Amino acid sequence: MAGGGAAVYVTSHPGKRKPPPPAPIAIRLAALSEPRSALPAGGTWAVDGQVVTVSGHKDPAVDTTLNAALRAPLDQRWTEVRSLLGGQPGAYTGTVRPTILLRVPKLLSVRYDVDVQGQVGTGWDQARAVTVDLDTGTAYARPVDLFRTPSPALSSALSPKVLAHLPGHRWCPREPAGPGITARQLTSGEVAVALTPSGIRVSYQGAALGYSGACGNRGADVPYGEVASLLKPQVMAAVPYPVTSVRPTP
Protein backbone atom coordinates (compact mmCIF):
# COMPACT_ATOMS: atom_id res chain seq x y z
CA MET A 1 0.00 0.00 0.00
CA ALA A 2 1.50 3.28 -1.01
CA GLY A 3 2.07 5.86 1.66
CA GLY A 4 0.14 9.11 1.52
CA GLY A 5 1.65 12.45 0.77
CA ALA A 6 1.89 15.15 -1.83
CA ALA A 7 4.17 14.90 -4.78
CA VAL A 8 5.99 17.99 -6.00
CA TYR A 9 6.79 18.26 -9.67
CA VAL A 10 9.28 20.79 -11.00
CA THR A 11 8.70 21.72 -14.59
CA SER A 12 11.73 22.97 -16.43
CA HIS A 13 11.61 25.46 -19.27
CA PRO A 14 14.62 24.83 -21.46
CA GLY A 15 13.89 27.98 -23.42
CA LYS A 16 14.09 30.24 -20.37
CA ARG A 17 17.64 30.54 -19.17
CA LYS A 18 19.01 32.94 -16.64
CA PRO A 19 20.70 35.92 -18.23
CA PRO A 20 24.49 35.79 -18.05
CA PRO A 21 26.08 37.89 -15.32
CA PRO A 22 27.33 41.30 -16.45
CA ALA A 23 30.89 41.44 -17.64
CA PRO A 24 33.32 42.77 -15.04
CA ILE A 25 34.43 46.37 -15.30
CA ALA A 26 37.85 46.52 -16.94
CA ILE A 27 40.55 48.90 -15.67
CA ARG A 28 43.46 49.30 -18.08
CA LEU A 29 46.43 51.49 -18.86
CA ALA A 30 46.18 53.04 -22.31
CA ALA A 31 48.83 54.85 -24.31
CA LEU A 32 48.60 58.63 -24.09
CA SER A 33 50.28 60.37 -26.96
CA GLU A 34 49.83 63.83 -28.42
CA PRO A 35 51.68 64.71 -31.62
CA ARG A 36 54.23 67.51 -31.43
CA SER A 37 52.66 70.93 -31.90
CA ALA A 38 53.97 74.48 -32.03
CA LEU A 39 54.19 76.85 -29.07
CA PRO A 40 53.77 80.62 -29.60
CA ALA A 41 57.49 81.52 -29.34
CA GLY A 42 58.68 78.80 -31.72
CA GLY A 43 59.04 75.95 -29.28
CA THR A 44 57.23 72.63 -29.63
CA TRP A 45 55.19 70.48 -27.29
CA ALA A 46 54.24 66.78 -27.20
CA VAL A 47 52.91 64.30 -24.64
CA ASP A 48 53.99 60.72 -24.04
CA GLY A 49 52.91 58.24 -21.37
CA GLN A 50 49.87 56.34 -20.18
CA VAL A 51 46.42 57.10 -18.79
CA VAL A 52 44.01 54.91 -16.82
CA THR A 53 40.82 53.91 -18.67
CA VAL A 54 37.59 52.15 -17.73
CA SER A 55 35.34 49.98 -19.90
CA GLY A 56 32.56 47.44 -19.55
CA HIS A 57 29.62 49.41 -18.17
CA LYS A 58 26.22 48.48 -19.54
CA ASP A 59 25.70 52.15 -20.34
CA PRO A 60 28.65 53.30 -22.50
CA ALA A 61 28.00 56.87 -21.39
CA VAL A 62 29.27 55.97 -17.92
CA ASP A 63 32.56 54.78 -19.44
CA THR A 64 32.83 58.00 -21.42
CA THR A 65 32.22 60.12 -18.32
CA LEU A 66 34.73 58.14 -16.26
CA ASN A 67 37.45 58.26 -18.90
CA ALA A 68 37.06 62.01 -19.29
CA ALA A 69 37.36 62.41 -15.52
CA LEU A 70 40.42 60.15 -15.34
CA ARG A 71 42.18 62.23 -17.99
CA ALA A 72 41.06 65.66 -16.73
CA PRO A 73 43.93 66.26 -14.25
CA LEU A 74 46.43 65.66 -17.04
CA ASP A 75 44.71 68.03 -19.45
CA GLN A 76 44.63 70.67 -16.72
CA ARG A 77 48.33 70.23 -15.98
CA TRP A 78 49.32 70.36 -19.65
CA THR A 79 47.32 73.56 -20.11
CA GLU A 80 49.29 75.10 -17.22
CA VAL A 81 52.61 73.89 -18.63
CA ARG A 82 51.95 75.07 -22.16
CA SER A 83 51.09 78.50 -20.80
CA LEU A 84 54.35 78.65 -18.84
CA LEU A 85 56.43 77.45 -21.79
CA GLY A 86 54.60 79.49 -24.43
CA GLY A 87 57.25 82.18 -24.57
CA GLN A 88 60.20 79.78 -24.71
CA PRO A 89 61.95 78.20 -27.70
CA GLY A 90 62.97 74.55 -27.63
CA ALA A 91 61.35 71.13 -27.72
CA TYR A 92 59.39 69.97 -24.67
CA THR A 93 57.66 66.69 -23.87
CA GLY A 94 55.19 66.06 -21.07
CA THR A 95 55.50 62.57 -19.57
CA VAL A 96 52.91 60.66 -17.52
CA ARG A 97 53.27 57.61 -15.30
CA PRO A 98 50.03 56.39 -13.65
CA THR A 99 49.65 54.31 -10.50
CA ILE A 100 46.36 52.78 -9.39
CA LEU A 101 46.40 53.21 -5.62
CA LEU A 102 42.90 51.92 -4.81
CA ARG A 103 40.46 49.70 -6.68
CA VAL A 104 37.40 48.63 -4.70
CA PRO A 105 33.92 47.82 -6.05
CA LYS A 106 32.77 51.43 -5.92
CA LEU A 107 35.89 53.59 -6.10
CA LEU A 108 38.99 53.90 -8.26
CA SER A 109 41.78 56.22 -7.14
CA VAL A 110 44.71 57.06 -9.39
CA ARG A 111 47.91 59.03 -8.96
CA TYR A 112 49.75 60.41 -11.99
CA ASP A 113 53.43 61.34 -11.86
CA VAL A 114 53.91 64.01 -14.49
CA ASP A 115 57.10 65.69 -15.66
CA VAL A 116 58.43 67.87 -18.44
CA GLN A 117 61.47 66.93 -20.52
CA GLY A 118 63.46 69.67 -22.23
CA GLN A 119 65.43 72.75 -21.22
CA VAL A 120 63.63 73.32 -17.93
CA GLY A 121 64.77 73.73 -14.35
CA THR A 122 63.62 71.92 -11.22
CA GLY A 123 60.09 71.73 -9.90
CA TRP A 124 58.32 70.54 -13.05
CA ASP A 125 57.88 66.97 -11.84
CA GLN A 126 54.59 66.94 -9.95
CA ALA A 127 51.84 64.57 -8.92
CA ARG A 128 48.18 64.80 -9.84
CA ALA A 129 45.39 62.55 -8.56
CA VAL A 130 41.76 61.74 -9.23
CA THR A 131 39.19 59.45 -7.60
CA VAL A 132 36.04 58.30 -9.41
CA ASP A 133 32.83 56.49 -8.45
CA LEU A 134 32.70 53.44 -10.73
CA ASP A 135 28.92 53.08 -10.32
CA THR A 136 27.78 56.60 -11.18
CA GLY A 137 30.72 58.16 -12.99
CA THR A 138 30.97 60.89 -10.36
CA ALA A 139 34.47 62.31 -10.09
CA TYR A 140 36.26 63.65 -7.05
CA ALA A 141 38.29 65.74 -9.44
CA ARG A 142 39.92 68.07 -6.92
CA PRO A 143 41.49 67.03 -3.60
CA VAL A 144 38.99 69.23 -1.76
CA ASP A 145 36.12 67.21 -3.26
CA LEU A 146 37.02 64.19 -1.11
CA PHE A 147 36.48 66.09 2.11
CA ARG A 148 33.40 67.23 3.99
CA THR A 149 35.21 70.09 5.72
CA PRO A 150 35.10 73.47 3.91
CA SER A 151 38.37 74.54 2.30
CA PRO A 152 39.66 77.19 4.77
CA ALA A 153 39.15 74.93 7.78
CA LEU A 154 40.31 71.84 5.88
CA SER A 155 43.87 73.04 5.30
CA SER A 156 44.27 73.88 9.00
CA ALA A 157 42.97 70.45 10.04
CA LEU A 158 44.83 68.43 7.41
CA SER A 159 48.28 70.07 7.44
CA PRO A 160 49.40 68.85 10.90
CA LYS A 161 48.20 65.32 10.15
CA VAL A 162 50.24 65.23 6.94
CA LEU A 163 53.28 66.84 8.59
CA ALA A 164 53.27 64.17 11.30
CA HIS A 165 53.77 61.45 8.65
CA LEU A 166 56.41 63.20 6.52
CA PRO A 167 60.03 62.02 6.87
CA GLY A 168 61.65 64.18 9.53
CA HIS A 169 58.29 65.90 10.12
CA ARG A 170 59.31 68.69 7.75
CA TRP A 171 57.70 70.01 4.57
CA CYS A 172 61.15 70.38 3.01
CA PRO A 173 64.14 68.76 4.76
CA ARG A 174 66.76 71.23 3.54
CA GLU A 175 64.97 74.50 4.25
CA PRO A 176 63.58 76.33 7.29
CA ALA A 177 60.06 75.44 8.36
CA GLY A 178 57.47 77.38 6.44
CA PRO A 179 53.86 77.21 5.37
CA GLY A 180 52.03 73.94 4.94
CA ILE A 181 49.12 73.00 2.70
CA THR A 182 46.77 75.83 1.74
CA ALA A 183 43.13 75.81 0.68
CA ARG A 184 44.15 77.07 -2.76
CA GLN A 185 46.47 74.10 -3.34
CA LEU A 186 43.77 71.63 -2.31
CA THR A 187 41.44 73.27 -4.83
CA SER A 188 43.90 73.62 -7.71
CA GLY A 189 45.32 70.10 -7.40
CA GLU A 190 48.91 71.26 -6.80
CA VAL A 191 48.70 69.11 -3.68
CA ALA A 192 47.50 65.68 -4.84
CA VAL A 193 45.33 63.52 -2.57
CA ALA A 194 44.54 59.93 -3.51
CA LEU A 195 42.96 57.04 -1.64
CA THR A 196 44.84 53.85 -0.73
CA PRO A 197 43.70 50.66 1.01
CA SER A 198 44.84 52.05 4.38
CA GLY A 199 44.45 55.81 4.15
CA ILE A 200 45.09 58.87 2.02
CA ARG A 201 48.31 59.59 0.14
CA VAL A 202 49.18 63.27 0.01
CA SER A 203 51.82 64.28 -2.55
CA TYR A 204 53.30 67.64 -3.45
CA GLN A 205 56.24 69.28 -5.15
CA GLY A 206 58.14 71.50 -2.70
CA ALA A 207 58.00 74.43 -5.10
CA ALA A 208 54.17 74.33 -4.99
CA LEU A 209 54.29 75.01 -1.25
CA GLY A 210 56.67 77.93 -1.63
CA TYR A 211 59.95 76.06 -1.17
CA SER A 212 62.67 75.74 -3.80
CA GLY A 213 62.33 73.24 -6.60
CA ALA A 214 65.33 71.41 -5.14
CA CYS A 215 63.04 70.23 -2.34
CA GLY A 216 61.63 67.77 -4.86
CA ASN A 217 58.54 65.62 -4.54
CA ARG A 218 57.35 64.76 -1.07
CA GLY A 219 54.55 62.56 0.17
CA ALA A 220 52.90 61.11 3.24
CA ASP A 221 50.46 58.28 3.92
CA VAL A 222 47.92 59.27 6.56
CA PRO A 223 45.78 56.42 8.00
CA TYR A 224 42.00 56.60 7.64
CA GLY A 225 41.68 56.55 11.40
CA GLU A 226 43.25 60.04 11.52
CA VAL A 227 41.21 61.62 8.72
CA ALA A 228 37.88 59.78 8.87
CA SER A 229 36.16 62.81 10.38
CA LEU A 230 37.41 64.99 7.50
CA LEU A 231 36.47 62.76 4.57
CA LYS A 232 32.97 62.67 3.10
CA PRO A 233 30.73 59.90 4.50
CA GLN A 234 30.21 58.30 1.08
CA VAL A 235 33.98 58.07 0.65
CA MET A 236 34.49 56.46 4.04
CA ALA A 237 31.63 54.03 3.35
CA ALA A 238 33.36 52.79 0.19
CA VAL A 239 36.94 52.35 1.43
CA PRO A 240 38.18 49.31 3.38
CA TYR A 241 37.89 50.93 6.81
CA PRO A 242 37.59 49.97 9.55
CA VAL A 243 39.65 46.86 8.91
CA THR A 244 37.87 43.82 10.27
CA SER A 245 39.92 40.92 11.55
CA VAL A 246 38.58 37.39 11.62
CA ARG A 247 39.74 35.29 14.54
CA PRO A 248 40.34 31.60 13.85
CA THR A 249 37.73 29.25 15.25
CA PRO A 250 39.11 27.34 18.24
Contacts in CASP RR format, 6 or more apart in sequence:
PFRMAT RR
TARGET T0000
AUTHOR 0000-0000-0000
METHOD contacts of the structure
MODEL  1
MAGGGAAVYVTSHPGKRKPPPPAPIAIRLAALSEPRSALPAGGTWAVDGQ
VVTVSGHKDPAVDTTLNAALRAPLDQRWTEVRSLLGGQPGAYTGTVRPTI
LLRVPKLLSVRYDVDVQGQVGTGWDQARAVTVDLDTGTAYARPVDLFRTP
SPALSSALSPKVLAHLPGHRWCPREPAGPGITARQLTSGEVAVALTPSGI
RVSYQGAALGYSGACGNRGADVPYGEVASLLKPQVMAAVPYPVTSVRPTP
22 58 0 8 1.000
23 56 0 8 1.000
24 56 0 8 1.000
25 54 0 8 1.000
25 55 0 8 1.000
25 56 0 8 1.000
25 57 0 8 1.000
25 134 0 8 1.000
26 54 0 8 1.000
26 55 0 8 1.000
26 56 0 8 1.000
27 52 0 8 1.000
27 53 0 8 1.000
27 54 0 8 1.000
27 100 0 8 1.000
27 103 0 8 1.000
27 108 0 8 1.000
28 52 0 8 1.000
28 53 0 8 1.000
28 55 0 8 1.000
29 50 0 8 1.000
29 51 0 8 1.000
29 52 0 8 1.000
29 53 0 8 1.000
29 98 0 8 1.000
30 50 0 8 1.000
30 51 0 8 1.000
30 52 0 8 1.000
30 53 0 8 1.000
31 49 0 8 1.000
31 50 0 8 1.000
32 47 0 8 1.000
32 48 0 8 1.000
32 49 0 8 1.000
32 50 0 8 1.000
32 51 0 8 1.000
32 71 0 8 1.000
32 74 0 8 1.000
32 96 0 8 1.000
33 46 0 8 1.000
33 47 0 8 1.000
33 48 0 8 1.000
33 49 0 8 1.000
34 45 0 8 1.000
34 46 0 8 1.000
34 47 0 8 1.000
35 46 0 8 1.000
36 44 0 8 1.000
36 45 0 8 1.000
36 46 0 8 1.000
36 91 0 8 1.000
37 44 0 8 1.000
37 45 0 8 1.000
37 46 0 8 1.000
38 44 0 8 1.000
38 45 0 8 1.000
39 45 0 8 1.000
39 82 0 8 1.000
39 85 0 8 1.000
39 86 0 8 1.000
39 87 0 8 1.000
39 88 0 8 1.000
39 92 0 8 1.000
40 86 0 8 1.000
40 87 0 8 1.000
41 86 0 8 1.000
41 87 0 8 1.000
41 88 0 8 1.000
41 89 0 8 1.000
42 89 0 8 1.000
42 90 0 8 1.000
43 85 0 8 1.000
43 86 0 8 1.000
43 88 0 8 1.000
43 89 0 8 1.000
43 90 0 8 1.000
43 91 0 8 1.000
43 92 0 8 1.000
44 90 0 8 1.000
44 91 0 8 1.000
44 92 0 8 1.000
45 81 0 8 1.000
45 82 0 8 1.000
45 85 0 8 1.000
45 92 0 8 1.000
45 93 0 8 1.000
45 94 0 8 1.000
46 91 0 8 1.000
46 92 0 8 1.000
46 93 0 8 1.000
46 94 0 8 1.000
47 74 0 8 1.000
47 78 0 8 1.000
47 93 0 8 1.000
47 94 0 8 1.000
47 95 0 8 1.000
47 96 0 8 1.000
48 93 0 8 1.000
48 94 0 8 1.000
48 95 0 8 1.000
48 96 0 8 1.000
49 95 0 8 1.000
49 96 0 8 1.000
49 97 0 8 1.000
50 96 0 8 1.000
50 97 0 8 1.000
50 98 0 8 1.000
51 70 0 8 1.000
51 71 0 8 1.000
51 74 0 8 1.000
51 96 0 8 1.000
51 98 0 8 1.000
51 112 0 8 1.000
52 70 0 8 1.000
52 98 0 8 1.000
52 100 0 8 1.000
52 108 0 8 1.000
52 110 0 8 1.000
53 67 0 8 1.000
53 70 0 8 1.000
54 63 0 8 1.000
54 66 0 8 1.000
54 67 0 8 1.000
54 70 0 8 1.000
54 108 0 8 1.000
54 132 0 8 1.000
54 134 0 8 1.000
55 63 0 8 1.000
56 63 0 8 1.000
57 63 0 8 1.000
57 66 0 8 1.000
62 136 0 8 1.000
62 137 0 8 1.000
65 137 0 8 1.000
65 139 0 8 1.000
66 132 0 8 1.000
66 134 0 8 1.000
66 137 0 8 1.000
66 139 0 8 1.000
69 130 0 8 1.000
69 132 0 8 1.000
69 137 0 8 1.000
69 139 0 8 1.000
69 141 0 8 1.000
70 108 0 8 1.000
70 110 0 8 1.000
70 130 0 8 1.000
70 132 0 8 1.000
72 130 0 8 1.000
72 139 0 8 1.000
72 141 0 8 1.000
73 112 0 8 1.000
73 128 0 8 1.000
73 129 0 8 1.000
73 130 0 8 1.000
73 141 0 8 1.000
73 189 0 8 1.000
74 96 0 8 1.000
74 112 0 8 1.000
74 114 0 8 1.000
74 128 0 8 1.000
76 128 0 8 1.000
77 114 0 8 1.000
77 126 0 8 1.000
77 128 0 8 1.000
78 94 0 8 1.000
81 92 0 8 1.000
81 94 0 8 1.000
81 116 0 8 1.000
81 124 0 8 1.000
85 92 0 8 1.000
85 116 0 8 1.000
85 120 0 8 1.000
88 119 0 8 1.000
90 118 0 8 1.000
90 119 0 8 1.000
91 118 0 8 1.000
92 116 0 8 1.000
92 117 0 8 1.000
92 118 0 8 1.000
92 119 0 8 1.000
92 120 0 8 1.000
93 116 0 8 1.000
93 117 0 8 1.000
93 118 0 8 1.000
94 114 0 8 1.000
94 115 0 8 1.000
94 116 0 8 1.000
94 117 0 8 1.000
95 114 0 8 1.000
95 115 0 8 1.000
95 116 0 8 1.000
95 117 0 8 1.000
96 112 0 8 1.000
96 113 0 8 1.000
96 114 0 8 1.000
97 112 0 8 1.000
97 113 0 8 1.000
97 114 0 8 1.000
98 110 0 8 1.000
98 111 0 8 1.000
98 112 0 8 1.000
98 113 0 8 1.000
99 110 0 8 1.000
99 111 0 8 1.000
99 112 0 8 1.000
99 113 0 8 1.000
100 108 0 8 1.000
100 109 0 8 1.000
100 110 0 8 1.000
101 109 0 8 1.000
101 110 0 8 1.000
101 111 0 8 1.000
101 194 0 8 1.000
101 195 0 8 1.000
101 196 0 8 1.000
101 201 0 8 1.000
102 108 0 8 1.000
102 109 0 8 1.000
102 131 0 8 1.000
102 194 0 8 1.000
102 195 0 8 1.000
102 196 0 8 1.000
102 197 0 8 1.000
102 239 0 8 1.000
103 109 0 8 1.000
104 238 0 8 1.000
104 239 0 8 1.000
104 240 0 8 1.000
105 134 0 8 1.000
105 238 0 8 1.000
106 133 0 8 1.000
106 134 0 8 1.000
106 135 0 8 1.000
106 238 0 8 1.000
107 131 0 8 1.000
107 132 0 8 1.000
107 133 0 8 1.000
107 134 0 8 1.000
107 195 0 8 1.000
107 235 0 8 1.000
107 238 0 8 1.000
107 239 0 8 1.000
108 131 0 8 1.000
108 132 0 8 1.000
108 134 0 8 1.000
109 129 0 8 1.000
109 130 0 8 1.000
109 131 0 8 1.000
109 132 0 8 1.000
109 194 0 8 1.000
109 195 0 8 1.000
109 196 0 8 1.000
110 129 0 8 1.000
110 130 0 8 1.000
110 131 0 8 1.000
110 194 0 8 1.000
111 127 0 8 1.000
111 128 0 8 1.000
111 129 0 8 1.000
111 192 0 8 1.000
111 194 0 8 1.000
111 201 0 8 1.000
111 203 0 8 1.000
112 127 0 8 1.000
112 128 0 8 1.000
112 129 0 8 1.000
112 130 0 8 1.000
113 125 0 8 1.000
113 126 0 8 1.000
113 127 0 8 1.000
113 217 0 8 1.000
114 125 0 8 1.000
114 126 0 8 1.000
114 127 0 8 1.000
114 128 0 8 1.000
115 124 0 8 1.000
115 125 0 8 1.000
115 126 0 8 1.000
116 124 0 8 1.000
116 125 0 8 1.000
122 207 0 8 1.000
122 212 0 8 1.000
122 213 0 8 1.000
122 214 0 8 1.000
122 216 0 8 1.000
123 205 0 8 1.000
123 206 0 8 1.000
123 207 0 8 1.000
123 213 0 8 1.000
123 216 0 8 1.000
125 205 0 8 1.000
125 216 0 8 1.000
125 217 0 8 1.000
126 190 0 8 1.000
126 192 0 8 1.000
126 204 0 8 1.000
126 205 0 8 1.000
126 208 0 8 1.000
126 217 0 8 1.000
127 192 0 8 1.000
127 203 0 8 1.000
127 204 0 8 1.000
127 205 0 8 1.000
127 217 0 8 1.000
128 189 0 8 1.000
128 192 0 8 1.000
129 143 0 8 1.000
129 189 0 8 1.000
129 192 0 8 1.000
129 193 0 8 1.000
129 194 0 8 1.000
129 201 0 8 1.000
129 203 0 8 1.000
130 139 0 8 1.000
130 140 0 8 1.000
130 141 0 8 1.000
130 194 0 8 1.000
131 139 0 8 1.000
131 140 0 8 1.000
131 146 0 8 1.000
131 194 0 8 1.000
131 195 0 8 1.000
131 235 0 8 1.000
132 138 0 8 1.000
132 139 0 8 1.000
132 140 0 8 1.000
133 139 0 8 1.000
133 140 0 8 1.000
133 238 0 8 1.000
139 145 0 8 1.000
140 146 0 8 1.000
140 235 0 8 1.000
142 186 0 8 1.000
142 187 0 8 1.000
142 188 0 8 1.000
142 189 0 8 1.000
143 186 0 8 1.000
143 187 0 8 1.000
143 189 0 8 1.000
143 191 0 8 1.000
143 192 0 8 1.000
143 193 0 8 1.000
144 151 0 8 1.000
144 154 0 8 1.000
144 183 0 8 1.000
144 186 0 8 1.000
144 187 0 8 1.000
146 193 0 8 1.000
146 195 0 8 1.000
146 200 0 8 1.000
146 231 0 8 1.000
146 232 0 8 1.000
146 235 0 8 1.000
147 154 0 8 1.000
147 158 0 8 1.000
147 186 0 8 1.000
147 230 0 8 1.000
147 231 0 8 1.000
147 232 0 8 1.000
148 230 0 8 1.000
148 231 0 8 1.000
148 232 0 8 1.000
148 233 0 8 1.000
149 157 0 8 1.000
149 230 0 8 1.000
151 183 0 8 1.000
151 186 0 8 1.000
151 187 0 8 1.000
152 183 0 8 1.000
154 183 0 8 1.000
154 186 0 8 1.000
154 230 0 8 1.000
155 180 0 8 1.000
155 181 0 8 1.000
155 182 0 8 1.000
155 183 0 8 1.000
155 185 0 8 1.000
155 186 0 8 1.000
157 230 0 8 1.000
158 181 0 8 1.000
158 186 0 8 1.000
158 202 0 8 1.000
158 227 0 8 1.000
158 230 0 8 1.000
159 180 0 8 1.000
159 181 0 8 1.000
161 222 0 8 1.000
161 226 0 8 1.000
161 227 0 8 1.000
162 181 0 8 1.000
162 202 0 8 1.000
162 219 0 8 1.000
162 220 0 8 1.000
162 222 0 8 1.000
163 169 0 8 1.000
163 170 0 8 1.000
163 171 0 8 1.000
163 180 0 8 1.000
163 220 0 8 1.000
165 220 0 8 1.000
165 221 0 8 1.000
165 222 0 8 1.000
166 218 0 8 1.000
166 219 0 8 1.000
166 220 0 8 1.000
167 173 0 8 1.000
167 218 0 8 1.000
170 177 0 8 1.000
171 177 0 8 1.000
171 178 0 8 1.000
171 179 0 8 1.000
171 180 0 8 1.000
171 206 0 8 1.000
171 209 0 8 1.000
171 211 0 8 1.000
171 215 0 8 1.000
171 218 0 8 1.000
172 206 0 8 1.000
172 209 0 8 1.000
172 211 0 8 1.000
172 212 0 8 1.000
172 215 0 8 1.000
172 216 0 8 1.000
172 218 0 8 1.000
173 215 0 8 1.000
174 214 0 8 1.000
174 215 0 8 1.000
175 211 0 8 1.000
175 212 0 8 1.000
175 215 0 8 1.000
178 211 0 8 1.000
179 209 0 8 1.000
179 210 0 8 1.000
180 209 0 8 1.000
181 191 0 8 1.000
181 202 0 8 1.000
181 204 0 8 1.000
181 209 0 8 1.000
182 209 0 8 1.000
184 190 0 8 1.000
185 191 0 8 1.000
185 204 0 8 1.000
185 208 0 8 1.000
185 209 0 8 1.000
186 193 0 8 1.000
190 204 0 8 1.000
190 205 0 8 1.000
190 208 0 8 1.000
191 202 0 8 1.000
191 203 0 8 1.000
191 204 0 8 1.000
191 208 0 8 1.000
191 209 0 8 1.000
192 201 0 8 1.000
192 202 0 8 1.000
192 203 0 8 1.000
192 204 0 8 1.000
193 200 0 8 1.000
193 201 0 8 1.000
193 202 0 8 1.000
193 203 0 8 1.000
194 200 0 8 1.000
194 201 0 8 1.000
194 203 0 8 1.000
195 201 0 8 1.000
195 235 0 8 1.000
195 239 0 8 1.000
196 221 0 8 1.000
197 239 0 8 1.000
197 240 0 8 1.000
198 221 0 8 1.000
198 223 0 8 1.000
198 224 0 8 1.000
198 240 0 8 1.000
198 241 0 8 1.000
198 243 0 8 1.000
199 221 0 8 1.000
199 222 0 8 1.000
199 223 0 8 1.000
199 224 0 8 1.000
199 225 0 8 1.000
199 227 0 8 1.000
199 239 0 8 1.000
199 241 0 8 1.000
200 221 0 8 1.000
200 222 0 8 1.000
200 224 0 8 1.000
200 227 0 8 1.000
200 231 0 8 1.000
201 219 0 8 1.000
201 220 0 8 1.000
201 221 0 8 1.000
201 222 0 8 1.000
202 219 0 8 1.000
202 220 0 8 1.000
202 222 0 8 1.000
203 217 0 8 1.000
203 218 0 8 1.000
203 219 0 8 1.000
204 217 0 8 1.000
204 218 0 8 1.000
204 219 0 8 1.000
205 213 0 8 1.000
205 215 0 8 1.000
205 216 0 8 1.000
205 217 0 8 1.000
205 218 0 8 1.000
206 212 0 8 1.000
206 213 0 8 1.000
206 215 0 8 1.000
206 216 0 8 1.000
206 217 0 8 1.000
206 218 0 8 1.000
207 213 0 8 1.000
207 215 0 8 1.000
207 216 0 8 1.000
224 231 0 8 1.000
224 236 0 8 1.000
224 239 0 8 1.000
224 241 0 8 1.000
224 242 0 8 1.000
225 241 0 8 1.000
225 242 0 8 1.000
228 236 0 8 1.000
228 241 0 8 1.000
END
